[in-house]
Amino acid sequence: MVWDFFTLLGGLVLLTIGGDTVVRGATGLARALGVSPLVIGLTVVAFGTSAPELAVNVIAAWKGEGEITFGNIIGSNMANIGLIVGCTALIKPIVITGVVIGRELPMMLLATAAVLAMGFDSALSSGGDLAPFDDYYTRSDGILLLMFFLVFLYYTVGDFVRQRDGGETSEELEALESDDTIVVAGAFMVGGLAALMLGASWTVNGAVAVATAFGVPNVIIAISVVAIGTSLPELVASISASVKGHPELAIGNVVGSNIFNVLMVLGITCIVRPVEVPDGGYTDLIAMACFSLFLFVVSMSNNRRIIRGEAAVLLLAYFSYVGWRAATAIG
């Protein structure tokens, strides 16, 4: 039991290290090859913060642990909003920029709605009959999600290109500067990917073993411990930005990560192996949708600022929901 816990913990640590290392390696490699830093900022950083979720879910799907896959994706999106936005806004209120309101948040709501509809597919088609494990995210669902993701990339890349042509820069992109050679950057890429794969394997094995030892469903461990663990890159980046006086960067980080999770990560995972909606999964899907909708509403209020009171509500709602899910599953 103790060894299983340390396996899970070690896996989460490797995922965090691997995600950071992949970002550094990919950034250095792209710059050495002359790729625009604007495009690097969009693709490499966004992918890097979602790399832990992708690694865990592909490994879990490959091993047939669908509950880990479902719980990690849905749980990570709730953790991103409830935990990360909550913690960041408690440090300093978050100012919401126009592009986040006009495009990113609506895209996140659209992606969430698509995943919600796919999850309730049998209920929608059979007139409301729900039964555990009746619903799956199929390979065709995965292809559709990836197509949505490509549309999101198209519009986002276009926006970055327009900013570049207009001479606009940002601190986020300037932070991507790298003097690594191709060899060094390639070594970081390979090392980071190896850490991600090993960390994902340890995380899945440890999570399943711990869940079995405590007699709780795998989805509960995935929606809590694994989800928080794989969201650590976003948490660290957002709190760091807030401490440095740039809390507004946190909202873009969270919204972008949530879009990547449900469109890219779930899409790729479904293609590897269809993902079933586990017992209690319908409630988790509705909860994720409620967190997303609440984030949109508070982003529009208080002169487009998320204040400390709203941050406290997010944190309370997140820990209350996760605690309730765990208690009902164990009970």
N, C-alpha and C positions, 0 to 999 in steps of 0.2 A: 504493500500500500504506500509506504513512504517513498519507495523507489519510483512508483507510478507518478506520484505528485511531483517529484524532482524531474522526471522525464517530461511532464507537461510544462513545468516551469522553464526547464532548459530549452524546450522547443520554442516557447514564446520569446525567450531571450535571443535565440538564433534567428527567429523571424524578424525581430526588430533590427538586429545587426545586419542581417542580409538585405533588408529593404533599403537601409541607408547606404550600404556598400554598392548595391545595384544602381542607385541614383547617381552616386559619385562616378562609378565606372561608365555608365551610359552617357552622362553629361560630358565627361572628358573625351570619350570616344566620338561623340557627335560633334563636339567643337573641333577636335583634331581633324575631322573629316569635312569641316566647313559648313555644318548644318546650322541654321539660324538659331540663336539662343531663345528667340520667342517660341519657336516650335519645340525646342527642348523643354522649355518651361511648361508648355501645355502637356506634352506627351510623357516625358521622362518623369517629372516630379509627380504628376497625377498617377501615373502607373506605379511609381515607386511606393507611394503611400497605400496603394491597393494591392501591392505584390504579396504581402502576407496573407490576405484573404484569398487571393487567387491560388497561391501555393497550397494552403490548407484545404481548400475546396476541391482542387483537382486531385490531390492525394486521397481525400476522403471519398470522393466519387469513385476513384479507381478501386478503392478497397470496399466499396459498397456501403459506406457509412453515410447514407443520405441524410440522417438526422443532424449529423455534424455540419454538413454542407448547408442545409436550410437554416439551422440555428445560427451559424456563423454569419451568413449574409444578412439575415433579418436583424440579428442581434447587433451586428456592427453598425448598421444604419441607425438603429435606435440609440446606441452608445455615442455615435458621432453627434447626434442632435442633443440628446438628454445630458450626457456626461461632458462631452468636449465643449459644445457651445455654452452649456451651463457653467462649467469651470472658467472658461475664458471670459464670459460676460460678468462673472462675479469679480474678476480682477479689474476689468475696465469695460464699460458699456461698449458694445460693438456697433459701429456705424455701417449701415448697409448701402452699398454703392448702386448706381442706376442699372448697370449691366446685370448685377445679381438679381435685382427685382424684375428687370425686363426679360431676362432670358434664362439664367441659371436656375432660379427657384421654380419657375413654371416648368422647365425641363425636368427637374427633379420630381415635381408633382406628377407630370405625365408618365415618367418612368415608373414611379411608385404605383400609379393607377394601372399601368399595363401589367405589372407583376401581380397586383392584387386581383385583377380580372383573370389572369392565367391561373392563379392559385385557386380561385373559386369556379373554375371551368365547369366541373360536373354539376355544381349547384345551379349555375346559370343555365345550363342546357337541360337539366332534368326537373326544373321547376322548384328547386329548393331543397332537395334531398341531400343531406350531408352525411357522410360516413367516413371514418378514419381511413386514410390511405387511398381514398377514391381519386384524389387529384394528384397529377404529376406535372412537373415542368419538363416537357418532352424535348426531343432534339429540334423539332420544328419551332417550338417556343424559343429555344436557344438561338436559332438562326435569326428569328424575328427580333430578338433583343439585341443581337449584334448589329443588325441593320439599323435599328434605332440609334445605337451607339455611334455608328459611322456618320449618321446625319448630325448628331451632336458634335462630333469631331470636325465635320465639314464647316459648320457655322462658327465654331470656336476658333479654328485655325484661321478662317477668313477674318475674324475680328482681330486676331493678333497681327495678321499681315497688314491690315488697315492701320493699326496702331504703329507698326514699324514704318510704313510708308509716310505716316504723319509725323514721324520723328519722336513718338512717345516711348518712354521707357518706364520701368518699374523696379522697385527695390528687390522684388522677388526674382526678376530675371537677372539683375546684376549680381545677385548672390549665386548664380549658376556658373560664374566664371571658373574656369579650370585650366591649369597649366600642365595637366597630366599628358604624357605621350601616349600614343596609340597602344604601345605594349603595356604600360602601367594601367591605362584605362581598361584594356581588355582583361588584365589580371583581376582588377576589381570586379568587373562584370562576372567573370567565371566564378570567383570566390563568393560573390554575393548570391549568385544563383545556387551554388552548392549549399550555402548556409540556409537559403530559403527552402530548398528541397529537404535537407536533413531536418531543419526545424519543423517543417510541416509534418513530416513523418512522425517525429517525436511528439508533436502536439496532438495529432490524431490518436496515436497509440495511447498516450498518457491520458487524454480526455476520455476515451472509451473505458480504460482501466479504472480511472477514478469514478466515473459514473456507475460502473458495475459494482465497485466496492461500496459505494454509498447507496446503491439501490435506486438511483434516479435515472430517468431517461437521458440518453445522450444529448437530446436537443436542449435540455436545461443547462448542462455543462457548456454546450456550444453557445447558447444565447447569453451566457453570463461570463464565465471565465475566459473562454476562447475568444468571444467577441471583443471583450475589453482588451485582451492581450494583442489581438491583431489590429486593434485601433490605436495602439500605443504610438505609432509614428505620427498619426494625426494629432493625438493629444499633446505630445511633446512639441510638435511644430506650432500648434495653435497657442499653447501657453507661452512658449518662447516669444512668439510674435506679440502677444499681449504685454508681456513684461517689458519688451523693447519699445512699447508705445505704438504698436501697429495691430490692435485687436481686429481691425477690419479684414485683415488677411485670413483670419480664422474661418470666417463664414464661407469664403470662396473655397478654402481647403476642405471644409466639411461637405458643402454642397457638391463640389466636384468629386469627392471620394464616394459619396452616396450614389451619384450617377454612375460612376465607374463600377461600383459594387453590383448594382442591380442589372445594368445593361451588359457590361463586359464580363465581370466575374461570373455572374449567374449564367450568362449566355454561353461562355466557354465550358463551364461545368456541366450544363445540360447536354451539350454535344458529346462530352466524354461519357456521361451516363445520365439518363433521366433522373430527376430529383423529385422524390415524393414529398407531399405535405404531411408531416407527422401529426400525431394526436396533439391537439392544442395549437397546431400551426395556423389555423384560421384566425384564432385570437391574436397570435403574434403578427399576422399580416395586417389585421385591423389596427393594432397598436402602432405598427410602423407607419401606417398611413396617417394616423392621428398625430403622431410626433411631427411628421412632415408638414401636415396642414397647419399645426400650431406654430411651427417655425415660420411658415409663410405669413401667418396672421401677425405675429409679433414683429416680424421684419417690416411690416407696413405701418406699424403704430409708433407712437413717441418720436415723430419726426425721423422715421426709418432708423431707429436705434433699438437694440436689445438691451434693456436696462437690468440692473441687479435683481430687482424683484421678479422679473420674468425668468432670469437665470435660475433663481432659487426654485421656482415652480418646475422648470425643466429637470433639475437635479432630483427634486422630490418625486416627480412623476416617474423618472427613470428607475430610481432605486426601489420605489414602491411596486412598480410593475414587475421588475426582475425578482424581487422578494416574494411577491404574490405567486408568480409562476413557479418558483422553486418550492414554496410551501405547499401549493396545491398538488404538485407532482409527487413530493415526498409523502404527503398526507394521503 
